[in-house]
């Protein structure tokens, strides 16, 4: 019998040697088999039992001493059927396992919102450092910044606005609502930066802080009174819902 065929059945070199010996002798006691093959009895017995598990030998435990014999085609057919049933059972178990695994990983990977509070003295550095993450997120979701911007942000951080729009990705745009107090400075900015569109919302007088939506990020920016602060919330669901809200408001204003 071809060694390649036996190897394809998962037999190693020693198992092949044992099986080919059995192929010639048909039936042997463990001691005889070990002596013929030329290996230790315990090792030979272990190898023969492995071949029994593979369905290639049959262990005759009723004989004294017990013997191993060559499995016949009918025995192997029975092994094939048992293997088929085993694989069918394993397939069912694995399908159930993948379902449970999907549930478990879905629960573990639930996107818990990430919140960062930024104090006044760190706002400028934070905006400059975090800008890449915001733009990257916008380009994956919606390349437009939406929300509301209080006029005091423009008054306190005009240099940040100039810095951003001179270097920002050309695919990025802005559509935000603001209050009437920002009219004069926003008109000047509109002439400089065409991608930056603002609408004056008469109902915004009660707003005290800005709300910016940038991809999966939402920022609350307080520049009305000192100490200024900024709160960044990284949450796709919240950012999406507020973005849709401000899109609707944009059309109404």
C-alpha positions as CSV (number, residue, x, y, z in Angstrom):
1,X,0.0,0.0,0.0
2,X,1.3,3.5,-1.0
3,X,2.7,5.5,1.9
4,X,1.3,8.7,0.5
5,X,-2.3,7.3,0.8
6,X,-1.6,6.4,4.4
7,X,-0.1,9.8,5.1
8,X,-3.2,11.5,3.7
9,X,-5.2,9.6,6.3
10,X,-3.2,11.3,9.0
11,X,-0.7,8.5,9.8
12,X,2.8,9.4,10.8
13,X,5.9,7.4,9.9
14,X,5.7,5.0,12.9
15,X,1.9,4.4,12.5
16,X,2.5,3.6,8.8
17,X,5.2,1.0,9.8
18,X,2.8,-0.6,12.3
19,X,-0.1,-0.6,9.8
20,X,1.9,-2.1,7.0
21,X,3.1,-4.8,9.4
22,X,-0.5,-5.6,10.3
23,X,-1.4,-5.6,6.6
24,X,1.0,-8.5,6.2
25,X,0.1,-10.5,9.4
26,X,-3.6,-9.6,9.6
27,X,-3.7,-10.3,13.3
28,X,-1.1,-10.1,16.1
29,X,-0.7,-9.8,19.8
30,X,0.8,-6.5,21.0
31,X,4.1,-8.2,22.0
32,X,4.5,-9.8,18.6
33,X,3.7,-6.6,16.8
34,X,6.2,-4.7,18.9
35,X,8.9,-7.2,18.2
36,X,8.2,-7.4,14.5
37,X,8.1,-3.6,14.1
38,X,11.2,-3.2,16.3
39,X,9.9,-0.7,18.9
40,X,9.0,-0.8,22.6
41,X,5.9,-2.6,23.5
42,X,4.2,0.3,25.3
43,X,5.0,2.6,22.3
44,X,3.7,0.0,19.8
45,X,0.5,-0.5,21.9
46,X,-0.1,3.2,22.0
47,X,0.4,3.4,18.2
48,X,-1.9,0.5,17.6
49,X,-4.7,2.0,19.7
50,X,-4.3,5.2,17.7
51,X,-5.0,3.2,14.5
52,X,-8.0,1.6,16.2
53,X,-9.3,5.1,16.9
54,X,-8.8,6.0,13.2
55,X,-10.8,2.9,12.2
56,X,-7.9,1.1,10.5
57,X,-7.4,-1.7,13.2
58,X,-9.7,-3.6,15.4
59,X,-8.7,-4.4,19.0
60,X,-10.0,-7.8,20.1
61,X,-10.2,-7.4,23.9
62,X,-12.1,-10.7,24.4
63,X,-9.1,-12.8,23.5
64,X,-6.4,-13.7,26.0
65,X,-4.0,-12.3,25.4
66,X,-5.8,-9.6,23.4
67,X,-4.9,-9.0,19.7
68,X,-5.1,-6.4,17.1
69,X,-6.4,-7.3,13.7
70,X,-6.8,-5.5,10.4
71,X,-10.1,-3.6,9.9
72,X,-12.1,-5.0,7.0
73,X,-13.9,-2.8,4.4
74,X,-17.2,-3.2,6.2
75,X,-15.6,-2.0,9.5
76,X,-14.2,1.1,7.7
77,X,-17.6,1.8,6.1
78,X,-19.0,1.8,9.7
79,X,-16.2,4.2,10.7
80,X,-17.1,6.5,7.8
81,X,-20.7,6.6,8.9
82,X,-19.8,7.4,12.5
83,X,-17.4,10.1,11.3
84,X,-20.2,11.6,9.2
85,X,-22.6,11.7,12.2
86,X,-19.8,13.2,14.3
87,X,-19.1,15.9,11.8
88,X,-22.9,16.7,11.5
89,X,-23.1,17.0,15.3
90,X,-19.9,19.2,15.4
91,X,-21.3,21.4,12.6
92,X,-24.5,22.0,14.7
93,X,-22.4,22.8,17.8
94,X,-20.1,25.2,15.9
95,X,-23.1,27.0,14.4
96,X,-24.6,27.5,17.8
97,X,-21.2,28.6,19.1
98,X,-20.8,31.2,16.3
99,X,-24.3,32.6,17.2
100,X,-23.4,32.9,20.9
101,X,-20.0,34.3,20.0
102,X,-21.6,37.0,17.8
103,X,-23.9,38.0,20.7
104,X,-21.0,38.1,23.2
105,X,-18.7,40.2,21.0
106,X,-21.6,42.5,20.1
107,X,-22.2,43.2,23.7
108,X,-18.5,43.6,24.5
109,X,-17.9,45.9,21.6
110,X,-20.9,48.2,22.3
111,X,-19.5,51.7,21.7
112,X,-19.4,53.3,25.1
113,X,-19.2,57.1,24.6
114,X,-15.8,58.6,25.3
115,X,-15.9,62.0,27.0
116,X,-13.1,64.5,27.5
117,X,-13.2,67.8,29.4
118,X,-10.7,70.5,28.2
119,X,-9.9,73.5,30.3
120,X,-9.5,77.0,28.9
121,X,-5.7,77.1,28.9
122,X,-5.7,73.8,26.9
123,X,-8.4,74.5,24.3
124,X,-6.2,75.9,21.5
125,X,-3.7,73.0,21.8
126,X,-6.5,70.4,22.0
127,X,-8.2,71.8,18.8
128,X,-4.9,71.7,16.9
129,X,-4.0,68.2,18.0
130,X,-7.5,66.7,17.7
131,X,-8.3,68.3,14.3
132,X,-6.9,65.3,12.3
133,X,-9.2,62.8,14.2
134,X,-12.2,65.1,13.5
135,X,-11.5,65.4,9.8
136,X,-10.8,61.7,9.4
137,X,-14.2,60.9,11.0
138,X,-16.0,63.5,8.9
139,X,-14.6,62.1,5.7
140,X,-15.9,58.7,6.6
141,X,-19.4,59.9,7.6
142,X,-20.4,63.4,6.5
143,X,-17.7,65.9,5.3
144,X,-19.8,68.8,6.6
145,X,-19.6,70.3,10.1
146,X,-23.0,70.9,11.5
147,X,-24.3,72.6,14.6
148,X,-24.5,75.9,16.4
149,X,-21.6,78.3,17.0
150,X,-21.9,81.1,19.5
151,X,-20.5,84.5,18.4
152,X,-18.2,84.6,21.4
153,X,-16.1,81.8,19.9
154,X,-15.4,83.8,16.8
155,X,-14.5,86.8,19.0
156,X,-12.1,84.9,21.3
157,X,-10.5,82.6,18.8
158,X,-10.3,84.2,15.3
159,X,-6.8,83.0,14.9
160,X,-7.9,79.4,15.3
161,X,-10.6,79.9,12.6
162,X,-8.0,81.3,10.2
163,X,-5.5,78.5,11.1
164,X,-8.1,75.8,10.4
165,X,-9.5,77.0,7.1
166,X,-6.1,77.7,5.6
167,X,-5.0,74.1,6.2
168,X,-8.2,72.0,6.3
169,X,-9.0,69.3,3.7
170,X,-10.7,70.9,0.7
171,X,-13.5,68.3,0.9
172,X,-14.5,69.6,4.3
173,X,-17.3,72.2,4.6
174,X,-19.3,73.9,7.3
175,X,-22.9,74.7,7.8
176,X,-23.7,76.1,11.2
177,X,-26.3,78.3,12.8
178,X,-25.2,81.3,14.8
179,X,-26.8,84.4,16.5
180,X,-27.2,87.8,15.1
181,X,-24.4,89.2,17.3
182,X,-21.9,87.5,15.0
183,X,-23.2,89.2,11.8
184,X,-20.4,91.7,11.1
185,X,-17.5,89.3,11.8
186,X,-19.2,86.4,10.0
187,X,-19.7,88.5,6.9
188,X,-16.0,89.1,6.7
189,X,-15.2,85.5,7.2
190,X,-17.7,84.5,4.5
191,X,-15.7,86.5,2.0
192,X,-12.5,84.7,3.0
193,X,-13.6,81.1,3.3
194,X,-16.3,80.0,0.8
195,X,-16.6,76.5,2.4
196,X,-17.7,78.1,5.6
197,X,-21.5,78.8,5.5
198,X,-23.3,80.4,8.5
199,X,-27.0,81.2,9.0
200,X,-28.3,83.6,11.5
201,X,-30.9,82.0,13.8
202,X,-33.2,84.5,15.6
203,X,-34.3,81.8,18.1
204,X,-30.7,81.3,19.3
205,X,-30.6,84.0,21.9
206,X,-31.1,81.6,24.7
207,X,-28.1,79.4,23.7
208,X,-25.1,79.8,25.9
209,X,-22.6,77.4,24.2
210,X,-21.7,76.1,20.8
211,X,-22.6,72.6,19.6
212,X,-20.4,71.2,16.8
213,X,-21.0,67.9,15.0
214,X,-17.9,66.5,13.2
215,X,-18.3,62.9,12.1
216,X,-18.7,60.7,15.1
217,X,-17.6,63.6,17.4
218,X,-19.7,66.2,19.2
219,X,-18.2,69.2,20.9
220,X,-19.8,71.6,23.4
221,X,-17.8,74.8,23.5
222,X,-18.4,77.4,26.2
223,X,-16.8,80.8,25.5
224,X,-19.5,83.0,27.0
225,X,-17.6,83.5,30.3
226,X,-14.4,82.5,32.0
227,X,-13.2,79.9,32.6
228,X,-13.9,78.8,29.0
229,X,-14.1,75.0,28.5
230,X,-14.7,72.4,25.8
231,X,-16.3,69.0,26.1
232,X,-15.6,66.4,23.4
233,X,-18.0,63.4,23.2
234,X,-17.0,60.6,20.8
235,X,-20.2,58.7,20.2
236,X,-21.5,57.8,16.7
237,X,-25.1,57.4,17.7
238,X,-25.4,60.7,19.5
239,X,-23.4,62.6,16.8
240,X,-25.6,61.1,14.0
241,X,-28.9,62.0,15.7
242,X,-27.8,65.6,16.5
243,X,-26.4,66.0,13.0
244,X,-29.7,65.0,11.5
245,X,-31.5,67.5,13.8
246,X,-29.2,70.4,12.7
247,X,-29.6,69.4,9.1
248,X,-33.4,69.9,9.5
249,X,-32.9,73.2,11.3
250,X,-30.6,74.4,8.6
251,X,-33.4,74.0,6.0
252,X,-35.9,75.8,8.2
253,X,-33.8,78.9,9.1
